[in-house]
Amino acid sequence: MSRFRTKFVRLLVATDVAARGLDVDDLTHIINYHAPTDPDVYIHRSGRTGRAGKSGVSITIIHSKEISALRAVEKRLGREIAYSKIPGGREICEKQLFNFIDTVERVQIDSEQIDSFLPAVYKKLGWMTREELIQRFVSVEFNRFLSYYKDIKDLAANEEKAPDQRKKRSWDAKGGQEGEKDMDKSQFIFKTFRLNLGRNSQVTKRELMRYINRLKVTRSIEIGQINISDNYSHVDLDGRYENQLLKAFKANKYNGITVEASVVTSTKNAKRNKDSYRK
């Protein structure tokens, strides 16, 4: 940490615990791997670039399942976060290529040192055309990049499929397979479930999401906003599975606690759009 603070180390990889204690000025970038479940943690961590009136860039690498967590951050900040798709292999190679070309353009030429070698070099490469020379010059640096990304799967491909092409295998409350069904996931209605689990039950948002996933009502249950009070919690869940969820909550304890669940009838329930995420 001392070496990072004095700029001897240019890059620091740290957990949230270390991030809270960082006393470092002039940070230009914060890169978050996964979105924190608590918006305040994200804001505190990313705010490290804004010390002493300065500014910086905060980048978060997330799975589509974590979109809802960033929406909560947007709500807390009162401003939108700019979203970008993961670049494919071609885009990465292009960026690396032009970064390499920029380096060549800026390189300082020490004529005094190399002039004596150039006649032999010109003679050696004289049989090539200008275009061939550039191609070989670029390939020396980029064959390894092109080879690596040639067969790499496009990570954003699944997000680009049309809704009617997507298939999902549904499961009953006991985890039994019901079969494969075509599903249009362009919209559905969230319903708010009230659970008798709160801070007094030592429950956290992360543990609550894990518990809901373990219910196996469906292979990927949609989870929206979670609000935890002292004695209870409100959780927005996919309303299509209301009955299955109520049965599953009743049949599965949380850390030895019998879970009592009910559906809250309020205007809080929201229509799912493309920005919702799956858990």
C-alpha positions in Angstrom: 0.0 0.0 0.0 2.9 2.4 0.8 4.5 1.7 -2.6 1.1 2.3 -4.3 0.6 5.6 -2.5 4.1 6.8 -3.6 3.3 5.7 -7.2 6.1 3.0 -7.2 3.3 0.5 -7.9 0.9 1.7 -10.6 -1.9 -0.9 -10.2 -3.5 -2.2 -7.0 -5.8 -5.2 -6.8 -7.8 -5.0 -3.5 -10.9 -6.3 -1.7 -13.6 -4.0 -0.3 -11.9 -4.1 3.1 -8.7 -2.6 1.7 -10.7 -0.2 -0.5 -12.3 1.4 2.5 -9.0 2.2 4.0 -7.3 3.7 0.9 -5.8 7.1 1.5 -4.5 7.7 -2.0 -4.7 10.9 -4.0 -4.7 11.2 -7.8 -6.4 7.9 -8.7 -7.5 8.0 -12.3 -9.5 4.8 -12.6 -11.4 2.4 -10.4 -12.3 -0.9 -12.0 -15.0 -2.9 -10.2 -15.2 -6.7 -10.8 -18.8 -7.4 -10.1 -21.3 -4.9 -8.7 -21.5 -4.6 -4.9 -24.9 -5.5 -3.5 -24.9 -2.4 -1.3 -25.0 0.9 -3.4 -23.2 2.8 -0.7 -20.2 0.4 -1.0 -20.1 1.0 -4.7 -20.3 4.8 -4.3 -17.7 4.9 -1.6 -15.3 2.7 -3.6 -15.7 4.5 -6.9 -15.5 7.9 -5.1 -11.8 7.3 -4.5 -11.2 8.9 -7.9 -12.9 12.1 -6.7 -10.8 13.1 -3.7 -9.8 16.7 -3.3 -12.2 18.0 -6.0 -10.6 15.8 -8.7 -12.3 13.5 -11.1 -11.7 10.0 -12.6 -13.4 7.1 -14.3 -15.2 4.2 -12.6 -15.7 1.1 -14.7 -17.7 -1.9 -13.6 -17.5 -5.3 -15.3 -20.7 -7.2 -14.6 -22.9 -10.1 -15.8 -26.4 -9.3 -17.1 -27.6 -10.8 -13.8 -26.2 -7.8 -11.9 -27.9 -5.0 -13.8 -30.5 -4.6 -11.0 -27.6 -3.9 -8.6 -26.4 -1.0 -10.7 -30.0 0.3 -11.1 -30.0 0.6 -7.3 -26.8 2.6 -7.5 -28.3 4.9 -10.1 -31.3 5.5 -7.8 -29.0 6.3 -4.9 -26.9 8.7 -7.0 -29.8 10.3 -8.8 -28.0 10.0 -12.1 -27.6 7.4 -14.9 -24.7 5.1 -15.5 -23.4 4.7 -19.0 -23.7 1.1 -20.2 -21.5 -0.5 -22.9 -21.4 -4.0 -24.3 -18.4 -6.2 -23.8 -16.2 -5.8 -26.9 -15.6 -8.8 -29.1 -12.2 -10.2 -30.2 -12.1 -8.0 -33.3 -12.7 -4.8 -31.4 -10.0 -5.7 -28.8 -7.5 -6.5 -31.6 -8.4 -3.2 -33.4 -7.8 -1.2 -30.2 -4.5 -3.0 -29.5 -3.4 -2.5 -33.1 -4.0 1.3 -33.1 -2.4 1.6 -29.7 0.7 -0.1 -31.2 0.6 2.2 -34.2 0.4 5.2 -31.9 3.4 4.0 -30.1 5.4 3.6 -33.3 4.4 7.2 -34.3 5.6 8.6 -31.0 8.8 6.6 -30.8 12.0 8.7 -30.5 14.5 7.9 -33.2 18.2 8.0 -32.1 19.7 8.5 -35.5 23.2 8.6 -34.2 22.9 5.1 -32.8 21.1 3.4 -35.7 22.3 5.1 -38.9 25.2 2.8 -39.3 22.9 -0.2 -39.3 20.2 1.1 -41.7 22.0 0.4 -45.0 22.1 -3.3 -44.3 18.5 -3.2 -43.1 17.4 -1.4 -46.3 19.2 -4.0 -48.4 17.7 -6.9 -46.5 14.1 -5.6 -46.8 14.4 -3.9 -50.2 12.7 -6.7 -52.1 9.3 -6.0 -50.3 6.7 -3.4 -51.4 5.6 -0.8 -48.9 2.3 -2.7 -48.3 4.1 -6.0 -47.7 6.5 -4.3 -45.3 3.6 -2.8 -43.3 1.7 -6.1 -43.2 4.8 -8.0 -41.9 5.6 -5.2 -39.5 2.1 -5.4 -38.0 2.0 -9.2 -38.0 5.2 -9.4 -35.9 3.3 -7.8 -33.0 -0.3 -9.1 -33.7 -0.1 -12.7 -34.8 -0.4 -13.8 -31.2 -3.5 -11.5 -30.6 -5.2 -12.7 -33.7 -4.5 -16.3 -32.9 -5.8 -16.0 -29.4 -9.1 -14.3 -30.3 -9.7 -16.4 -33.5 -12.0 -19.0 -31.8 -13.0 -17.1 -28.7 -16.7 -17.1 -28.0 -18.4 -13.7 -28.2 -19.5 -13.0 -24.6 -22.2 -10.6 -25.7 -23.8 -13.0 -28.2 -26.5 -14.3 -25.9 -27.7 -10.8 -25.2 -28.3 -10.2 -28.9 -30.7 -13.1 -29.4 -34.3 -12.2 -30.1 -36.7 -13.1 -27.3 -38.6 -15.6 -29.4 -35.4 -17.5 -30.0 -34.6 -17.9 -26.3 -35.6 -21.1 -24.6 -35.8 -21.7 -20.9 -36.3 -25.0 -18.9 -38.8 -24.5 -16.1 -38.8 -26.3 -12.8 -41.4 -27.0 -10.2 -41.0 -26.1 -6.5 -39.3 -29.4 -5.7 -36.8 -28.9 -8.5 -38.5 -31.3 -10.9 -38.2 -30.6 -14.6 -41.4 -29.6 -16.3 -40.0 -29.4 -19.8 -38.5 -26.9 -22.2 -40.7 -24.0 -23.1 -40.4 -21.0 -25.4 -40.7 -17.9 -23.4 -41.1 -14.2 -24.4 -39.2 -12.5 -21.6 -39.8 -9.0 -22.9 -41.9 -8.2 -19.9 -43.5 -9.6 -16.7 -44.9 -8.2 -13.5 -42.8 -8.2 -10.3 -44.7 -8.9 -7.1 -43.5 -7.8 -3.7 -43.2 -10.6 -1.1 -43.1 -9.8 2.6 -40.9 -12.3 4.6 -40.5 -12.5 8.3 -36.7 -12.2 7.9 -35.0 -9.0 8.8 -31.8 -7.6 10.3 -32.8 -9.2 13.6 -32.6 -12.6 11.8 -29.0 -11.7 10.7 -30.1 -11.7 7.1 -28.4 -9.8 4.3 -29.3 -9.1 0.7 -26.7 -11.5 -0.6 -27.8 -14.3 1.8 -31.5 -13.7 0.9 -30.7 -14.0 -2.8 -28.9 -17.2 -2.2 -31.8 -18.6 -0.1 -34.3 -17.7 -2.9 -32.1 -19.4 -5.5 -31.9 -22.5 -3.4 -35.7 -22.8 -3.4 -35.4 -24.0 -7.1 -38.8 -22.7 -8.0 -37.3 -22.1 -11.4 -33.8 -22.4 -12.7 -33.3 -18.7 -12.8 -35.8 -16.8 -10.7 -36.1 -13.0 -11.5 -35.2 -11.0 -8.4 -35.8 -7.2 -8.2 -35.4 -4.8 -5.4 -34.7 -6.0 -1.8 -35.5 -3.9 1.3 -34.5 -5.2 4.7 -36.0 -3.8 7.9 -35.4 -5.0 11.5 -38.1 -7.6 11.6 -39.1 -8.3 8.0 -38.0 -7.9 4.4 -39.7 -6.9 1.1 -38.4 -8.7 -2.0 -39.6 -8.1 -5.6 -39.9 -11.5 -7.4 -41.2 -12.8 -10.7 -45.0 -12.8 -10.2 -45.5 -15.7 -12.6 -44.3 -18.0 -9.9 -46.4 -16.5 -7.0 -48.0 -19.8 -5.9 -44.9 -21.8 -6.3 -42.8 -19.3 -4.3 -45.3 -19.2 -1.4 -45.3 -23.0 -1.2 -41.5 -23.1 -1.4 -41.0 -20.4 1.3 -43.3 -22.4 3.6 -41.4 -25.7 3.0 -37.9 -24.3 3.3 -36.5 -22.8 6.5 -33.8 -20.1 6.6 -31.1 -20.9 9.0 -33.6 -22.9 11.2 -36.2 -20.1 11.0 -39.7 -21.0 9.6 -40.3 -18.5 6.8 -43.7 -16.8 6.7 -44.3 -15.2 3.3 -47.2 -13.1 1.9 -47.7 -11.0 -1.2 -48.0 -7.2 -0.6 -50.7 -5.6 -2.7 -49.3 -2.1 -3.6 -48.3 0.0 -6.5 -44.7 -0.9 -5.8 -44.8 -3.9 -8.2 -43.1 -3.0 -11.4 -43.2 -4.2 -15.0 -40.0 -5.9 -16.0 -38.2 -4.4 -18.9 -35.0 -5.2 -20.7 -32.9 -3.8 -17.8 -34.2 -6.4 -15.3 -31.8 -9.2 -14.4 -31.9 -12.9 -13.5 -30.8 -14.6 -10.4 
